[in-house]
Amino acid sequence: MYCVNCGSPVTSSLSYCNRCGSSLREKAESNKTGPISAFLTAITVIAICGLGIMLGGSLVLRKDAGMPVEFVAFFMFFTFLIVVLTEIMLIRNLSRLTSSNESRRQFTPVQQPPLELHSPAASTFSEPVSSVTDNTTRTLEYARRDN
């Protein structure tokens, strides 16, 4: 079993990950579908209300207010444009929400090779290693130049 947060191997009897401390208990699926259903409800309600305002408003403007057809057509176009832009933004946010949920679910932990402890290799002390400063220092002697 692996931790869903950091991917480290854990035993199934643990409630929390030893490495990152996140909870290993399964979370309820209803918490994940709450925001999705809220977005779907908002998309449906805005579409129905927007069409109602567009059609009802155009009838009221034409019959009761006596507005010209050009003004009513502009009102319908403007209302339709607002509803469509709102729907596009809601659908875009819904797709971001669902894609982020899918990327969390598709987490595949990296398989780490087991740690193998080796005994230190026996070393033989034959010759001392030369110093870093060997052959790097020079004696500076005064050199006279005749020009």
N, C-alpha and C positions, 0 to 999 in steps of 0.2 A: 504494500500500500504506500502511496506517495501523498505528500501534502499538496493540496490544490493551490496553495499560495506560493510556496517557494520550490516545490518539486523534490524536496529531500525525502529519502525513504524513512517511513515511520512504522511502528507496530500498530496493529489494529486495535489494541486495547487502550491506546492513548486517547485523551479527549482534546489535547492541544499539542501542536507541533513543538518539538524540542528546539528547533532551529529558529523559527520566526515567531512562534507563540500564537499562531492563528488557530481558531477552533476547527476541529476535524469532524465535528458532528454534521450530519446532513441537514441542510436548511430546507424549509418548506418550499415547495414549488409555487404555492399561491402567492408568495411575496414577489416572485419574478414576473408573474402574469398581471399583477395589479397595474403597473404603469402602462402596459401594452393595452389592456382593456380600457383604461382611461383615455388613451390617445384615440382608439377606435370609436369610443363613444363621442368624443369631441369632434372627430371628423364627420360622423353621421349627423350630429345635432347641428353643426354649423352649415352643412350642406342643405339640410331640410329648412332650417330657418332662413338661410340666404335665399333659397328659391322662393320661399313664402314672402319675404320682404320684396324681392324683385317683382314677382307677379302681382301681389296685393298692392304694393306701392304704385305700380304702373296703372292698375285699374282705378285707384283712388285719384291719382294725378290726372288721369284722362277724363273720367266721368264727373267726379265731384269738384275738382279744382278747375277743370276746363283748360288744362295746359295743352300747348300744341304738341303734335306727334313727335317733332324733333327733340323737344325737351324730355318727353317720356322715353324715347329711344336712348338718349344720353344717360338718363337715370338708370335704365335697365343695363346698359353697357357698363357703367361705372360700378353698379352693385355686383354684377357678374364678375368683373375684374377683381374686386375686393374679396369676394368669396373664393375665387379660384386661387389667388395668391395666398390666402389663409390656409386653404386646403393643401397647397403645395408645401408650405412651411411645416404643417403638421405631419404630412406624410414623410417629409425629409427627416424630421426629428424622430419619427417612429422607426424609420429604417436605420438610423444611427443607434437607437436603443436596442433593436433586435440584433444588429451586427455586433454590438459590444457584448451582448449576452452570449452569442454564439462563439465569439473569440474566447470568452472565459471558459466555456464548456469544452472547447477543443484544445485545452492546454495539455500538452504531452510532456511529462517530465523528462529531463535529460538523464539518460542512463549513465551513471557514474561508475567507473571501475572500482572494485573493492580495494580498500586500502591494504596494502601489503607492507609490513614492516620488515625490513632487511637488517641483518646485523651489520655493523660497520665493518668495512673491509680492513683487514690487518695491513698495517703499513710498515715497511722496513725503513729504518733511518740510515740511509747510506751516506749521501752527501747533503750538506745544507743547501737550501735554495738561495740563489743569489739575491742580493738586495735590490730594491727598486732603484735606488740611487746610484748603483754601480754604473760606471761609465757615463754618467750624466753630468757630473760636476767637472769643471775645468779650472785650472789655475790661470788666472789672468796675469799675464806679464806685460810690462810696459814695452810697447814696440814703438820705436822712434822712426818717424818718417821724415825723410829729407825730400823736400819738394823744391 
